[in-house]
Amino acid sequence: MSSNETTHLPPPLDLSGWRRAPAVLMAFGGIISVIGLFVSLSSKTEPGTQFGFSWLLAFMFYLTVALGALFWVTVHHLTDAGWSVATRRFCEHIATLIFPWLAILFIPIILLAPKIYHWLTLPPTDELIQARWPVFTCAGFIITSAIFFGIWWLLSSRLSYWSLRQDVTGDPLCTYRMRFHSGWGIVAWALSITFAAALWMKALQYQWFSAVYGVWFFANCAWISLATIYILAALLQRQRILDKVLHDNQFYFIGALFFALTLFQAYMEFSQFFVVWNANTPEETFYYIIREHGSWFAWSIFLIFGHCVLPFFILLPVKVKSNFKVMLPVCAWAWLMHFVDLSFNILPAANNFGYPWKWLPVQIGCMMLMGGFLAWVFLKKFLSHPPYPQRDPRVLEAMGVALEPEEMPDTLPDEGGAQ
């Protein structure tokens, strides 16, 4: 029997004062959001538009985190990985936030859709709208969105169900079921997020075309979810909740994937811009011309250096990827850059001449409200189940234990719920 060495952990943090953080976020975020809604509805020029865009921005931020977590769960089962066993359980909980909770948070977008999506108020004589019929109708928008949530609910719920059942029974059938659902699920996931990104974000400026927008959206989902996974894993390890199954090598793997996706996301961003610039057709160039006006140009330069250049050089050394003092600030920075990136893609549709700074408090309020609510739901899920899969075939590998076949125990001791 052998085990991996784990770096000496500092004392656990006293998080008792943070127990009310989700409720505080919901309270303050709710107040700011309600005020922002009334101010936006009272606007004489575009009633409700700015609040609708602020809500969409916050919604897409948290949706990308949940979709990314769902992606990594399916990858875990398809690759039969051992190092990702430790993070799989809380990734499953994040993924199950999509339905019904994020679906509920999508309702304001449906109600404000005519204020957000200009094509819902245009006559059907526009050729581009006709080409997208019947999706570019109110009923089509709702039905298509429901299909997306249905796919994500089916995939996330099945993976979570069989994972929790495996904790009880240890039946190999659970592993086979999760692999089966991951097989069809990864294809359905890829198709659904591509069309969802096109309908909910790219369609804000429906005259624009991009063949790689879905791949760019995938890169963002995978990238920001890895930053979230790294922070949660580091916190849970320090609190001695996942210290048995988390070691330095696993943090290195997460960091290496985060570094790779930093480059891939930057490549997709540049590829999209380069193809549009090279073709030089009005149907495509107007998208970037708008983003060169006012403060949007500074926003784009900030993205180039903050989203790619800075993380690239910080993450380049090998030892950095398992150094918490470096990685945790970089992951927190990734949240900020993801917010900036989504703002750059969403907000110019309603603010052609620069970032709407006066609406920043409303955007932050929507972020606080949704973040507090989703954190509250996540914590309830996490505390109700064992913190990591108890009878996964690879759990001993995650623990760094190497046993001969005749030494393998039938079951592992039940850890119970996370404390």
C-alpha positions in Angstrom: 0.0 0.0 0.0 1.3 3.5 -0.9 -0.1 7.0 -0.8 0.7 10.4 -2.3 2.2 13.0 0.0 0.1 16.0 0.6 1.5 19.4 1.4 1.0 20.4 5.0 -2.3 22.2 5.3 -2.7 25.4 7.3 -5.4 25.4 10.1 -9.0 25.4 8.9 -10.6 28.7 8.4 -13.3 30.0 10.7 -16.2 30.3 8.3 -18.9 30.7 11.0 -19.3 34.4 10.1 -19.9 33.6 6.5 -22.9 31.4 7.0 -25.2 34.4 6.4 -23.4 35.6 3.3 -25.9 34.1 0.8 -28.8 35.7 2.7 -27.0 39.0 2.8 -26.2 38.9 -0.9 -29.8 38.1 -1.7 -31.1 40.9 0.5 -28.9 43.6 -0.8 -28.9 42.3 -4.4 -32.7 42.1 -4.3 -33.1 45.7 -3.1 -30.7 47.0 -5.7 -32.4 44.9 -8.5 -35.9 46.1 -7.6 -34.8 49.7 -7.5 -33.0 49.2 -10.9 -36.1 47.6 -12.3 -38.3 50.6 -11.4 -35.8 53.1 -12.7 -35.4 51.2 -15.9 -39.1 50.9 -16.4 -39.5 54.6 -15.9 -37.2 55.4 -18.7 -39.0 57.3 -21.5 -36.7 56.1 -24.3 -36.2 52.4 -23.6 -38.3 51.3 -20.6 -37.0 48.1 -19.1 -34.2 47.6 -21.6 -31.2 48.3 -19.3 -32.5 46.2 -16.5 -33.2 43.3 -19.0 -29.6 43.5 -20.2 -28.3 43.6 -16.6 -30.3 40.6 -15.7 -29.2 38.7 -18.8 -25.6 39.5 -18.1 -25.8 38.1 -14.6 -27.8 35.0 -15.7 -25.3 34.1 -18.4 -22.4 34.5 -15.9 -23.8 31.8 -13.6 -25.2 29.7 -16.4 -21.7 29.3 -17.9 -20.3 28.2 -14.5 -23.1 25.5 -14.2 -22.7 24.4 -17.8 -19.0 24.1 -17.4 -19.4 22.0 -14.3 -21.8 19.7 -16.2 -19.2 19.4 -19.0 -16.4 18.3 -16.6 -18.7 15.7 -15.0 -19.4 14.1 -18.4 -15.7 14.2 -19.3 -14.9 12.5 -16.0 -17.1 9.5 -16.9 -16.1 9.4 -20.5 -12.4 9.3 -19.7 -12.7 7.1 -16.5 -10.5 9.6 -14.8 -9.3 9.0 -11.2 -7.9 12.5 -10.3 -11.3 14.2 -10.9 -13.2 11.9 -8.4 -12.6 14.4 -5.6 -14.2 17.3 -7.4 -17.0 15.4 -9.1 -19.6 15.6 -6.4 -19.6 19.4 -6.0 -19.5 19.7 -9.8 -22.7 17.6 -9.9 -24.3 19.9 -7.4 -23.3 23.0 -9.4 -24.7 21.3 -12.6 -28.0 20.6 -11.0 -28.5 24.3 -10.3 -29.5 24.6 -14.0 -32.9 23.1 -13.3 -35.1 24.3 -11.8 -33.2 27.2 -10.2 -31.5 28.8 -13.2 -34.6 28.0 -15.2 -36.6 30.1 -12.7 -34.1 32.9 -13.0 -34.6 32.8 -16.7 -38.3 33.9 -16.4 -37.5 37.6 -16.1 -35.6 37.3 -19.4 -38.8 35.8 -21.0 -40.9 38.6 -19.6 -38.5 41.3 -20.8 -37.6 39.6 -24.1 -39.2 42.2 -26.3 -37.1 44.8 -24.5 -33.9 42.8 -24.9 -34.3 41.2 -28.3 -35.1 43.8 -30.9 -36.2 41.3 -33.5 -39.3 40.4 -31.4 -40.7 43.8 -32.1 -39.9 43.9 -35.8 -42.3 43.0 -38.6 -41.7 39.6 -40.2 -40.8 41.2 -43.5 -37.1 41.3 -42.6 -35.4 38.5 -44.6 -33.0 37.6 -41.7 -36.0 37.2 -39.4 -37.9 35.1 -41.9 -34.9 32.9 -42.4 -35.0 32.1 -38.6 -38.7 31.5 -38.4 -40.3 30.1 -36.3 -37.5 30.4 -33.7 -37.6 34.2 -34.0 -41.1 34.5 -32.6 -42.2 34.8 -29.0 -43.5 31.2 -28.9 -40.5 29.9 -30.7 -38.1 31.7 -28.3 -39.9 30.2 -25.3 -40.2 26.7 -26.7 -36.6 26.6 -27.9 -35.3 27.8 -24.5 -37.4 25.2 -22.7 -35.8 22.5 -24.9 -32.4 23.7 -23.8 -33.3 23.5 -20.1 -34.9 20.1 -20.7 -31.7 18.6 -22.1 -29.6 20.1 -19.3 -32.0 18.9 -16.7 -32.2 15.4 -18.0 -28.4 15.0 -18.3 -27.5 16.7 -14.9 -30.3 14.9 -13.0 -29.4 11.4 -14.3 -25.7 11.8 -13.6 -26.5 13.1 -10.1 -29.1 10.4 -9.4 -26.8 7.5 -10.3 -23.8 9.1 -8.5 -25.8 9.4 -5.2 -27.2 5.9 -5.7 -23.7 4.5 -6.1 -22.9 5.8 -2.6 -25.6 3.6 -1.2 -25.4 0.4 -3.3 -21.9 0.4 -4.8 -23.5 -1.3 -7.8 -21.3 -1.3 -10.9 -24.5 -0.6 -12.9 -24.3 3.0 -11.6 -21.0 3.5 -13.2 -22.2 2.1 -16.5 -25.3 4.3 -16.4 -23.3 7.4 -15.8 -21.0 6.5 -18.7 -24.1 5.9 -20.9 -25.6 9.2 -20.1 -22.3 11.0 -20.6 -22.0 9.4 -24.0 -25.2 10.9 -25.5 -25.0 13.8 -23.1 -21.7 15.3 -24.3 -23.2 15.5 -27.9 -26.5 17.0 -26.7 -24.6 19.3 -24.4 -22.4 20.6 -27.2 -25.3 21.2 -29.6 -27.6 22.8 -27.0 -25.0 25.3 -25.7 -24.1 26.3 -29.2 -27.8 27.1 -30.1 -28.4 28.6 -26.6 -25.4 31.0 -27.1 -26.7 31.9 -30.5 -30.3 32.5 -29.4 -29.6 34.3 -26.0 -26.4 36.2 -26.8 -25.5 36.4 -30.5 -29.1 37.1 -31.5 -28.9 40.4 -29.5 -27.5 41.6 -32.8 -29.1 39.2 -35.1 -27.7 40.7 -38.3 -24.2 39.4 -37.3 -22.8 36.1 -38.3 -20.1 34.0 -36.6 -19.2 30.3 -37.3 -17.2 29.9 -34.2 -19.4 31.6 -31.6 -20.5 28.3 -30.1 -16.9 27.1 -29.7 -16.1 30.4 -28.1 -19.0 30.0 -25.7 -17.8 26.4 -24.9 -14.3 27.7 -24.1 -15.7 30.3 -21.7 -17.9 27.7 -19.9 -15.0 25.3 -19.5 -12.6 28.1 -18.5 -14.6 29.8 -15.8 -15.9 26.6 -14.3 -12.3 25.4 -13.8 -11.5 28.6 -12.0 -14.5 28.0 -9.7 -13.6 24.3 -9.2 -10.0 25.2 -8.2 -11.2 27.7 -5.6 -13.9 25.4 -4.1 -11.4 22.4 -4.1 -8.8 24.5 -2.3 -11.3 25.7 0.3 -12.7 22.2 0.9 -9.3 20.8 1.3 -8.2 23.4 3.8 -11.4 22.7 5.8 -10.4 19.0 5.9 -13.5 18.0 4.0 -11.7 16.8 0.9 -8.2 16.4 2.2 -8.4 12.6 2.0 -9.0 12.6 -1.8 -7.2 15.9 -2.9 -3.5 16.1 -3.4 -1.0 18.4 -5.1 -1.1 16.5 -8.3 -4.9 17.0 -8.7 -4.5 20.7 -8.3 -1.8 20.6 -10.9 -4.1 18.9 -13.4 -6.8 21.5 -12.8 -4.3 24.3 -13.2 -2.9 22.8 -16.3 -6.3 22.5 -17.9 -7.1 26.1 -16.8 -3.9 27.2 -18.5 -4.7 25.3 -21.7 -8.2 26.7 -21.9 -6.8 30.2 -21.3 -4.9 29.8 -24.6 -7.8 28.1 -26.4 -10.3 30.8 -25.4 -7.9 33.5 -26.6 -7.4 31.7 -29.8 -11.1 31.4 -30.5 -11.6 35.1 -29.7 -8.8 36.1 -32.1 -10.0 33.7 -34.8 -13.5 35.2 -34.7 -12.0 38.7 -35.0 -9.5 37.7 -37.7 -12.1 36.0 -39.9 -14.5 39.0 -39.6 -11.7 41.5 -40.3 -10.4 39.4 -43.3 -13.8 39.0 -44.9 -14.6 42.7 -44.4 -18.3 42.5 -45.1 -20.8 44.9 -43.6 -22.9 42.1 -42.2 -20.1 41.1 -39.9 -17.8 44.1 -39.4 -20.5 46.3 -37.8 -20.2 44.1 -34.7 -16.6 45.1 -34.0 -17.0 48.6 -35.3 -19.5 49.2 -32.5 -17.0 47.8 -30.0 -14.4 50.3 -31.1 -16.5 53.3 -30.1 -16.2 55.1 -26.7 -15.1 53.1 -23.8 -15.7 49.8 -25.6 -12.3 50.1 -27.2 -10.6 50.3 -23.9 -12.7 47.4 -22.7 -11.4 45.3 -25.6 -7.8 46.2 -24.9 -8.4 45.3 -21.2 -9.7 41.9 -22.3 -6.7 41.2 -24.4 -4.2 41.7 -21.6 -6.4 40.7 -18.6 -8.1 37.6 -20.2 -5.1 36.2 -22.0 -1.7 37.9 -21.7 -1.5 38.3 -17.9 -2.9 34.8 -17.0 -0.6 33.2 -19.7 2.6 34.5 -18.2 1.5 33.9 -14.6 0.4 30.3 -15.3 3.3 29.4 -17.5 5.7 28.0 -14.8 5.0 24.4 -13.8 5.1 24.8 -10.0 2.6 27.7 -10.1 -0.3 25.5 -11.0 -0.4 23.9 -7.5 0.6 27.1 -5.6 -2.5 28.4 -3.9 -1.0 31.8 -3.2 -0.8 32.4 -7.0 -3.6 30.3 -8.3 -6.4 31.5 -6.1 -5.9 35.2 -7.0 -5.7 34.2 -10.7 -9.0 32.3 -10.4 -10.7 35.2 -8.7 -9.3 37.4 -11.5 -10.8 35.0 -14.0 -14.3 35.7 -12.5 -13.7 39.5 -13.1 -12.5 38.9 -16.6 -15.4 36.6 -17.4 -17.8 39.3 -16.3 -15.9 41.8 -18.5 -16.0 39.4 -21.5 -19.7 38.8 -21.2 -20.3 42.5 -20.9 -18.3 43.0 -24.1 -20.5 40.5 -25.9 -23.9 41.5 -24.4 -24.1 45.2 -23.5 -23.0 46.9 -26.7 -26.3 45.8 -28.3 -28.1 48.4 -26.1 -25.1 50.8 -25.5 -23.4 51.5 -28.8 -21.1 54.2 -27.6 -19.5 52.9 -24.5 -20.0 50.9 -21.3 -23.1 52.0 -19.4 -21.4 52.9 -16.1 -24.5 54.3 -14.5 -26.1 50.9 -14.7 -23.1 49.1 -13.1 -24.8 49.1 -9.7 -27.8 47.4 -11.2 -25.6 44.8 -12.8 -23.8 44.2 -9.6 -27.1 43.9 -7.8 -28.4 41.3 -10.2 -25.1 39.4 -9.7 -25.4 39.5 -5.9 -29.1 38.4 -6.0 -28.5 35.4 -8.2 -25.1 34.6 -6.6 -26.6 34.6 -3.1 -29.6 32.5 -4.1 -27.5 29.9 -6.1 -24.9 29.7 -3.3 -27.7 29.0 -0.8 -29.1 26.2 -2.9 -25.6 24.8 -3.5 -24.7 24.7 0.2 -28.0 22.9 1.0 -27.2 20.3 -1.6 -23.6 19.9 -0.6 -24.4 19.5 3.1 -27.1 16.9 2.4 -24.7 14.3 0.8 -21.3 12.9 1.2 -18.7 15.4 0.0 -17.2 13.1 -2.5 -18.3 9.8 -4.2 -17.9 7.0 -1.6 -17.9 3.9 -3.8 -16.6 5.2 -7.1 -14.2 2.6 -8.6 -11.5 5.3 -8.8 -11.9 6.7 -5.3 -8.9 4.9 -3.9 -6.8 6.2 -6.8 -7.9 9.7 -5.9 -6.8 9.0 -2.3 -3.4 8.0 -3.6 -3.7 4.4 -2.4 -2.5 1.6 -4.5 -3.9 -1.8 -3.5 -3.4 -5.2 -5.0 -6.7 -6.8 -6.3 -7.0 -9.2 -3.4 -6.7 -6.2 -0.9 -9.5 -4.2 -2.4 -12.3 -3.7 0.2 -15.9 -4.3 -0.8 -17.0 -0.9 0.6 -15.5 2.3 2.0 -16.6 3.8 5.3 -19.5 6.2 4.9 -18.3 9.8 5.4 -21.8 11.1 5.9 -22.7 14.7 5.0 -20.1 17.4 4.9 -19.7 19.3 8.1 
